[in-house]
Amino acid sequence: MKKPILLAALIAALSFSAVGSPAVLAKSTETAHNQWDHKFEQIVSKRINVDNIYNNIDYLSKTPRVAGTESENKAVEFINSQFKKYGYKTEIQEFKFIGYTPPDTVELSVDGFSGDLHPGAFTFSVNGDVSGALVNAGLGKKDELQNLDLTGKVAFIKRGEIPFAEKVLNAAEKGAVGVVIYNNVDGPLNGTLGTANDKYVPAVSLSKSEGESLASLLNNGQTLTAALTIAGAESGERTSHNVIATKPPTSKKKSTNEIIVLGAHHDSVAGAPGANDDASGTAMTLELARVLKSIPTDTEIRFITFGAEEEGLLGSRHYVNNLPEDQLNRIVANFNLDMVGSKDAGDLIMLTLDGKPNLVTELAQASSTRFNGQPTPYAQGGRSDHVAFAEVGIPAALFIHDPVEPWYHTPDDTIDKISKEKLQDVAEIVSAAIYDRAKYDIKWPKPKKSKKQKAEELYYEQSIK
């Protein structure tokens, strides 16, 4: 019974402080008000149960949750049931997309090269069994290929500057029967061609070290012949879902008419249980929905888990693109939780699409300073669901640890790699930041909308988030 009494007392105190006061008491009233705010912020943070987050990660990460599969459908059902358990009215928003089943065979051999090669397939790579002379095609840009004869040959291309799909299409247009793209940073290359296209030719990826070894031989004039096989890949229409739970303002009469969106994506890549990417963000969204359900707010809060993020941010883009204009104008902030719990990742950082501060970073830096004594840094970055909001001018930021863990997008992204300490830290910072904006009966100036932006190469490079 103590918590309801405390909430009632808080409402009374905040309401009293909002009433006109003599000028001589203004300073003391403001100080008391801030003390109440910070005290209640601590109460909000103490309501967070990190074991709830951890246990929900464990449940969600038993199997990969590839968009459009039965496993993702089960995750959607679980998320929806949890929201309802906390007392929310929910909406399951369905959307269609062209999905991809990865190949079961990806092979590359190069006659004239004695080293080992470990090729990977791009999402939406097409099946084929081809061979031809391996030809250095630079970055695969049209001007580089203008005077290059690739008929019946395999184009050898370095990652960078233009999307993977454009590299493949440029080479195919010049007659290439296959494409090999190698990384420009250390490690394997996990990428996507963005969508299905019948003009693609079979394309595989190599690591930077593998690619540089082949490039050295080609640059020295050695003739190499490549044989490339991809089998078992399949493209087709799939169905995915967004799950939406809405917390209306406590009082309609005193509503700010603003909306804050807190979200994460619930799908994972094929073969990866996705404990950190992104069962961690999904489970945290659920827990903060539970924590904030009974907290007095004058702002609408929407808790959303998005489908098909790994397919190119499809769920969040569908959500944003289908919102009525008046609702878009009411959204003042998007907090995006993606990969927020790995014990082997780096420190917490916020990423905005343009690299500039906005309402989300300002609120989170203020709360992280109160909790940790220093503000969480921010930088530029896309490749997650905050992008869809930023592109239409809504202040948005991704919460992630940087650098990411070594087993990002691998079968080793499992529950044993999750840190409860990191989960607690992010949950406290984000819940306090949201409460700071949404707290009851506080009148804020309307935030400035950001300029509409366009994310470059958004759907084509997935090796870094």
C-alpha positions as CSV (number, residue, x, y, z in Angstrom):
1,M,0.0,0.0,0.0
2,K,2.9,2.4,0.5
3,K,3.6,2.9,-3.3
4,P,0.1,4.1,-4.2
5,I,0.1,6.5,-1.2
6,L,3.5,7.8,-2.3
7,L,2.2,8.3,-5.9
8,A,-0.8,10.2,-4.6
9,A,1.3,12.4,-2.4
10,L,3.6,13.2,-5.3
11,I,0.6,14.2,-7.5
12,A,-0.7,16.4,-4.8
13,A,2.8,18.0,-4.3
14,L,3.3,18.6,-8.0
15,S,-0.2,20.0,-8.4
16,F,0.3,22.4,-5.4
17,S,3.6,23.6,-6.8
18,A,2.1,24.3,-10.1
19,V,-0.4,26.8,-8.5
20,G,0.6,30.4,-8.6
21,S,2.8,31.3,-5.7
22,P,4.0,34.6,-4.3
23,A,7.2,35.7,-6.0
24,V,9.1,35.6,-2.7
25,L,8.5,31.8,-2.5
26,A,9.3,31.0,-6.1
27,K,12.8,29.9,-5.5
28,S,12.0,27.7,-2.6
29,T,9.1,26.2,-4.5
30,E,11.3,25.4,-7.4
31,T,13.9,23.8,-5.1
32,A,11.3,21.7,-3.4
33,H,9.9,20.8,-6.8
34,N,13.3,19.6,-8.1
35,Q,13.9,17.7,-4.9
36,W,10.6,15.9,-5.4
37,D,11.5,15.2,-9.0
38,H,14.9,13.7,-8.2
39,K,13.5,11.7,-5.3
40,F,10.7,10.3,-7.4
41,E,13.2,9.6,-10.2
42,Q,15.1,7.4,-7.7
43,I,11.8,5.6,-6.9
44,V,11.2,5.0,-10.6
45,S,14.7,3.5,-11.0
46,K,14.3,1.3,-8.0
47,R,11.2,-0.2,-9.5
48,I,13.3,-1.7,-12.2
49,N,13.8,-5.4,-11.8
50,V,16.8,-6.4,-13.8
51,D,16.0,-10.1,-13.3
52,N,12.8,-9.5,-15.3
53,I,14.9,-8.2,-18.2
54,Y,17.4,-11.0,-18.0
55,N,14.7,-13.7,-17.8
56,N,12.8,-12.3,-20.8
57,I,16.1,-12.2,-22.8
58,D,16.6,-15.8,-21.8
59,Y,13.1,-16.7,-23.0
60,L,13.4,-14.8,-26.3
61,S,16.8,-16.1,-27.2
62,K,16.2,-19.8,-27.2
63,T,16.1,-19.8,-31.0
64,P,16.8,-17.2,-33.8
65,R,13.8,-14.9,-34.5
66,V,14.2,-14.3,-38.2
67,A,11.5,-12.0,-39.5
68,G,8.6,-13.8,-41.2
69,T,9.2,-17.1,-39.4
70,E,7.2,-19.0,-36.8
71,S,9.9,-18.2,-34.3
72,E,9.3,-14.5,-34.7
73,N,5.6,-15.1,-34.5
74,K,6.0,-16.7,-31.1
75,A,8.1,-13.8,-30.0
76,V,5.4,-11.4,-31.0
77,E,2.8,-13.4,-29.1
78,F,5.0,-13.4,-26.0
79,I,5.7,-9.7,-26.2
80,N,2.0,-8.9,-26.7
81,S,1.0,-11.1,-23.7
82,Q,3.5,-9.4,-21.5
83,F,2.2,-5.9,-22.4
84,K,-1.3,-7.1,-21.7
85,K,-0.2,-8.6,-18.4
86,Y,1.0,-5.2,-17.3
87,G,-2.4,-3.7,-18.2
88,Y,-1.8,-2.2,-21.6
89,K,-4.1,-2.1,-24.6
90,T,-2.1,-3.4,-27.5
91,E,-2.0,-3.4,-31.2
92,I,-0.3,-5.9,-33.4
93,Q,0.6,-4.1,-36.7
94,E,1.1,-6.5,-39.6
95,F,3.1,-5.7,-42.7
96,K,4.4,-7.6,-45.8
97,F,8.0,-7.7,-47.1
98,I,10.2,-9.7,-49.4
99,G,12.2,-12.0,-47.2
100,Y,15.2,-14.1,-47.8
101,T,16.3,-17.6,-46.8
102,P,20.1,-17.8,-46.7
103,P,21.8,-20.4,-48.8
104,D,22.9,-23.8,-47.4
105,T,25.9,-23.8,-49.7
106,V,28.4,-21.0,-50.3
107,E,31.7,-22.0,-52.0
108,L,34.6,-20.1,-53.6
109,S,37.8,-21.6,-55.0
110,V,40.5,-19.6,-56.8
111,D,42.8,-21.5,-59.1
112,G,46.3,-20.0,-58.6
113,F,45.7,-19.2,-54.9
114,S,47.0,-21.6,-52.3
115,G,45.4,-20.0,-49.2
116,D,42.2,-20.8,-47.4
117,L,39.0,-18.9,-48.2
118,H,35.9,-18.6,-46.1
119,P,33.3,-16.9,-48.3
120,G,30.0,-15.6,-47.0
121,A,26.7,-14.8,-48.8
122,F,25.1,-11.4,-48.8
123,T,21.4,-11.3,-47.9
124,F,19.6,-11.6,-51.2
125,S,22.5,-13.1,-53.0
126,V,21.2,-15.3,-55.8
127,N,21.9,-19.0,-56.5
128,G,24.4,-19.9,-59.2
129,D,27.3,-22.1,-60.2
130,V,29.7,-19.9,-62.2
131,S,33.4,-19.6,-63.0
132,G,35.6,-17.2,-64.9
133,A,38.7,-15.1,-64.7
134,L,39.0,-13.0,-61.5
135,V,39.3,-9.4,-62.5
136,N,40.1,-6.5,-60.2
137,A,37.2,-4.0,-60.5
138,G,38.2,-1.5,-57.8
139,L,35.2,-0.3,-55.8
140,G,32.8,-1.4,-58.5
141,K,31.8,2.1,-59.4
142,K,30.5,2.7,-62.9
143,D,33.3,5.0,-63.9
144,E,35.8,2.4,-62.8
145,L,34.1,-0.3,-64.9
146,Q,33.5,1.9,-68.0
147,N,36.5,0.6,-70.0
148,L,36.6,-2.8,-68.3
149,D,35.5,-6.0,-70.1
150,L,33.8,-8.3,-67.5
151,T,32.0,-10.5,-70.0
152,G,32.1,-14.1,-68.6
153,K,34.4,-13.0,-65.7
154,V,34.1,-12.7,-61.9
155,A,34.5,-9.1,-60.7
156,F,36.8,-8.7,-57.7
157,I,35.6,-5.6,-55.7
158,K,36.6,-3.8,-52.5
159,R,33.9,-2.7,-50.0
160,G,33.3,1.1,-49.7
161,E,31.7,4.3,-51.0
162,I,28.7,2.7,-52.7
163,P,26.2,0.1,-51.6
164,F,26.9,-3.6,-52.1
165,A,23.8,-4.0,-54.4
166,E,25.1,-1.2,-56.7
167,K,28.5,-2.9,-56.9
168,V,26.8,-6.2,-58.0
169,L,24.5,-4.5,-60.5
170,N,27.3,-2.5,-62.0
171,A,29.4,-5.6,-62.5
172,A,26.5,-7.6,-63.9
173,E,25.7,-4.8,-66.4
174,K,29.2,-5.1,-67.7
175,G,28.8,-8.9,-68.3
176,A,30.2,-10.3,-65.1
177,V,28.9,-13.8,-64.2
178,G,29.8,-13.4,-60.5
179,V,31.1,-11.0,-57.9
180,V,33.5,-11.3,-55.0
181,I,33.5,-8.3,-52.5
182,Y,36.1,-8.1,-49.8
183,N,36.0,-6.1,-46.6
184,N,37.9,-2.8,-46.0
185,V,38.0,-3.4,-42.2
186,D,39.2,-6.3,-40.2
187,G,36.9,-9.3,-39.7
188,P,34.3,-11.1,-41.8
189,L,31.9,-9.1,-44.0
190,N,28.2,-9.6,-43.1
191,G,26.1,-7.5,-45.6
192,T,22.9,-7.3,-47.5
193,L,21.9,-6.3,-51.0
194,G,18.8,-4.7,-49.6
195,T,16.1,-6.5,-51.6
196,A,15.5,-9.1,-54.2
197,N,16.5,-8.3,-57.8
198,D,16.5,-10.6,-60.9
199,K,19.4,-8.6,-62.3
200,Y,21.8,-9.8,-59.6
201,V,24.5,-12.3,-60.3
202,P,25.9,-14.7,-57.6
203,A,27.9,-12.6,-55.1
204,V,30.0,-13.7,-52.1
205,S,32.0,-11.8,-49.4
206,L,35.5,-12.2,-48.1
207,S,37.4,-10.8,-45.1
208,K,39.9,-8.0,-45.6
209,S,42.9,-10.3,-45.1
210,E,41.6,-12.8,-47.7
211,G,40.8,-10.1,-50.1
212,E,44.1,-8.3,-49.8
213,S,45.9,-11.6,-50.4
214,L,44.1,-12.1,-53.7
215,A,44.5,-8.4,-54.6
216,S,48.3,-8.7,-54.1
217,L,48.5,-11.6,-56.6
218,L,46.3,-9.7,-59.2
219,N,48.3,-6.5,-58.8
220,N,51.5,-8.5,-59.5
221,G,50.0,-9.7,-62.8
222,Q,49.1,-13.3,-61.8
223,T,46.2,-14.9,-63.6
224,L,43.5,-16.2,-61.2
225,T,40.3,-18.2,-62.1
226,A,37.4,-18.2,-59.6
227,A,34.7,-20.8,-59.2
228,L,31.7,-19.6,-57.2
229,T,28.7,-21.6,-56.0
230,I,25.6,-20.5,-54.1
231,A,22.7,-22.9,-53.5
232,G,19.6,-23.1,-51.4
233,A,18.9,-19.3,-51.2
234,E,15.2,-18.3,-51.6
235,S,13.4,-15.0,-51.7
236,G,9.6,-14.5,-51.3
237,E,6.9,-12.5,-49.6
238,R,6.8,-12.8,-45.8
239,T,4.7,-11.3,-43.0
240,S,6.1,-9.6,-39.9
241,H,4.6,-7.5,-37.1
242,N,5.2,-4.6,-34.8
243,V,3.8,-4.8,-31.3
244,I,2.5,-1.5,-29.8
245,A,1.4,-0.7,-26.3
246,T,0.2,2.7,-25.4
247,K,0.3,4.6,-22.0
248,P,-2.1,7.6,-22.2
249,P,-1.4,10.7,-20.2
250,T,-2.7,10.4,-16.6
251,S,-5.0,13.4,-17.0
252,K,-6.5,14.3,-20.4
253,K,-7.2,17.8,-19.1
254,K,-3.6,18.4,-18.4
255,S,-2.1,16.4,-21.3
256,T,0.7,18.0,-23.2
257,N,-0.6,16.3,-26.4
258,E,3.0,15.0,-26.9
259,I,4.1,11.4,-27.6
260,I,7.4,9.7,-26.6
261,V,8.2,6.4,-28.3
262,L,10.4,3.9,-26.6
263,G,11.3,0.9,-28.8
264,A,13.5,-2.0,-29.9
265,H,13.5,-4.7,-32.6
266,H,12.5,-8.2,-31.7
267,D,13.8,-10.1,-34.8
268,S,17.3,-11.5,-35.1
269,V,19.5,-12.7,-38.0
270,A,19.5,-16.3,-39.2
271,G,21.6,-18.6,-37.0
272,A,21.9,-16.1,-34.2
273,P,19.8,-16.5,-31.0
274,G,20.1,-12.7,-30.7
275,A,20.3,-12.4,-26.9
276,N,22.0,-9.0,-27.1
277,D,20.8,-8.2,-30.7
278,D,18.1,-7.5,-29.8
279,A,16.3,-9.5,-27.1
280,S,18.1,-7.2,-24.7
281,G,16.4,-4.1,-26.1
282,T,13.1,-5.9,-26.4
283,A,13.2,-7.2,-22.8
284,M,14.2,-3.7,-21.5
285,T,11.3,-2.1,-23.4
286,L,8.9,-4.6,-21.7
287,E,10.4,-3.9,-18.2
288,L,10.2,-0.1,-18.6
289,A,6.6,-0.5,-19.8
290,R,5.9,-2.3,-16.5
291,V,7.7,0.3,-14.4
292,L,6.1,3.3,-16.0
293,K,2.6,1.9,-16.2
294,S,1.5,3.4,-12.8
295,I,3.7,6.5,-12.9
296,P,1.8,9.8,-13.3
297,T,2.7,11.4,-16.6
298,D,1.2,14.2,-18.7
299,T,2.6,12.7,-21.9
300,E,1.6,9.7,-24.0
301,I,4.2,7.0,-24.0
302,R,4.3,4.3,-26.7
303,F,6.3,1.1,-26.2
304,I,6.9,-0.6,-29.5
305,T,8.9,-3.7,-30.6
306,F,9.6,-3.7,-34.3
307,G,9.8,-6.6,-36.7
308,A,12.2,-7.0,-39.7
309,E,14.8,-4.6,-38.5
310,E,17.5,-7.0,-39.7
311,E,15.9,-6.9,-43.2
312,G,16.4,-3.2,-43.5
313,L,14.6,-1.4,-40.7
314,L,11.3,-2.5,-42.3
315,G,9.1,-2.5,-39.2
316,S,10.0,0.9,-37.9
317,R,9.8,2.4,-41.4
318,H,6.3,0.8,-41.9
319,Y,5.2,2.2,-38.5
320,V,6.5,5.8,-39.2
321,N,5.3,5.8,-42.8
322,N,1.7,4.8,-41.8
323,L,1.3,7.3,-39.0
324,P,-1.2,10.1,-39.6
325,E,0.5,13.5,-40.0
326,D,-1.0,14.8,-36.7
327,Q,0.5,11.9,-34.8
328,L,3.9,12.4,-36.4
329,N,3.8,16.0,-35.3
330,R,3.0,15.0,-31.7
331,I,6.0,12.6,-31.4
332,V,8.8,14.6,-29.6
333,A,11.3,11.8,-29.0
334,N,12.3,8.3,-30.0
335,F,14.5,6.2,-27.6
336,N,15.8,3.2,-29.5
337,L,17.3,0.3,-27.5
338,D,19.5,-2.0,-29.6
339,M,22.2,-4.2,-28.1
340,V,22.2,-2.9,-24.6
341,G,23.4,-5.8,-22.5
342,S,26.6,-7.5,-23.7
343,K,29.2,-7.9,-21.0
344,D,31.9,-8.0,-23.7
345,A,30.9,-4.9,-25.6
346,G,32.3,-1.4,-24.9
347,D,30.8,1.5,-23.1
348,L,27.3,3.0,-23.5
349,I,27.0,5.5,-26.3
350,M,24.1,7.3,-28.1
351,L,24.0,7.5,-31.9
352,T,22.0,10.1,-33.8
353,L,21.6,10.0,-37.5
354,D,23.3,13.4,-38.1
355,G,25.7,13.2,-35.1
356,K,24.2,16.2,-33.5
357,P,22.5,16.5,-30.1
358,N,18.7,16.5,-29.8
359,L,16.1,16.2,-27.1
360,V,16.8,12.5,-26.5
361,T,20.5,13.0,-26.0
362,E,20.0,16.0,-23.8
363,L,17.5,14.2,-21.6
364,A,19.7,11.1,-21.4
365,Q,22.9,13.0,-20.7
366,A,21.2,14.8,-17.8
367,S,19.9,11.6,-16.3
368,S,23.3,9.7,-16.8
369,T,25.1,12.6,-15.1
370,R,22.7,12.3,-12.1
371,F,23.2,8.5,-11.9
372,N,26.8,8.1,-13.0
373,G,28.4,11.5,-12.5
374,Q,29.1,12.0,-16.2
375,P,27.0,12.3,-19.3
376,T,26.7,9.4,-21.8
377,P,28.5,10.5,-25.0
378,Y,26.9,10.7,-28.4
379,A,28.1,10.3,-32.0
380,Q,26.8,9.8,-35.5
381,G,25.3,6.4,-36.5
382,G,22.4,4.8,-38.3
383,R,21.6,1.2,-39.1
384,S,18.9,0.8,-36.5
385,D,15.3,1.8,-35.9
386,H,15.9,5.4,-34.7
387,V,16.7,6.2,-38.4
388,A,13.0,5.9,-39.5
389,F,12.1,8.6,-36.9
390,A,15.1,10.8,-37.6
391,E,14.4,10.8,-41.3
392,V,11.0,12.6,-40.8
393,G,12.5,15.1,-38.3
394,I,11.7,13.5,-35.0
395,P,14.5,13.7,-32.3
396,A,15.8,10.2,-32.0
397,A,18.8,8.3,-30.7
398,L,20.1,4.7,-30.5
399,F,21.4,3.4,-27.2
400,I,24.2,0.8,-27.8
401,H,27.5,-0.2,-26.3
402,D,30.5,0.5,-28.5
403,P,32.5,-1.3,-29.8
404,V,30.1,-4.2,-30.2
405,E,30.8,-7.7,-28.9
406,P,33.0,-10.1,-31.1
407,W,30.0,-12.5,-31.6
408,Y,27.6,-9.9,-33.0
409,H,25.4,-11.7,-35.6
410,T,26.8,-15.1,-34.7
411,P,25.5,-18.3,-33.0
412,D,27.4,-17.2,-29.9
413,D,25.1,-14.2,-29.1
414,T,23.6,-16.1,-26.1
415,I,22.2,-15.4,-22.7
416,D,25.5,-16.2,-20.9
417,K,27.1,-13.1,-22.6
418,I,24.6,-10.7,-21.0
419,S,25.6,-8.3,-18.1
420,K,22.9,-7.5,-15.6
421,E,25.0,-4.4,-14.6
422,K,24.8,-3.0,-18.1
423,L,21.1,-3.7,-18.3
424,Q,20.5,-1.9,-15.0
425,D,22.6,1.1,-16.1
426,V,20.8,1.6,-19.4
427,A,17.4,1.0,-17.9
428,E,18.0,3.6,-15.2
429,I,19.3,6.2,-17.6
430,V,16.4,5.8,-20.1
431,S,13.6,5.5,-17.6
432,A,14.8,8.7,-15.9
433,A,15.2,10.5,-19.2
434,I,11.7,9.6,-20.2
435,Y,10.2,10.5,-16.8
436,D,12.0,13.8,-16.9
437,R,10.1,14.8,-20.0
438,A,6.8,13.1,-19.2
439,K,6.5,13.8,-15.5
440,Y,3.1,15.0,-14.4
441,D,2.0,18.6,-14.7
442,I,5.3,20.0,-15.9
443,K,5.0,22.4,-18.9
444,W,7.8,22.2,-21.4
445,P,8.4,24.4,-24.4
446,K,7.6,22.5,-27.6
447,P,10.9,20.9,-28.9
448,K,12.2,21.9,-32.3
449,K,11.8,19.3,-34.9
450,S,15.1,18.2,-36.5
451,K,15.6,18.6,-40.3
452,K,14.4,15.7,-42.3
453,Q,17.4,13.5,-43.2
454,K,18.2,10.6,-45.4
455,A,20.4,7.7,-44.2
456,E,23.0,6.8,-46.8
457,E,23.8,3.1,-47.4
458,L,21.4,2.3,-44.7
459,Y,20.2,-1.0,-46.0
460,Y,23.4,-2.3,-47.5
461,E,26.0,-2.7,-44.7
462,Q,25.1,-4.6,-41.6
463,S,28.5,-5.5,-40.2
464,I,28.5,-2.4,-38.0
465,K,25.4,-1.0,-36.3
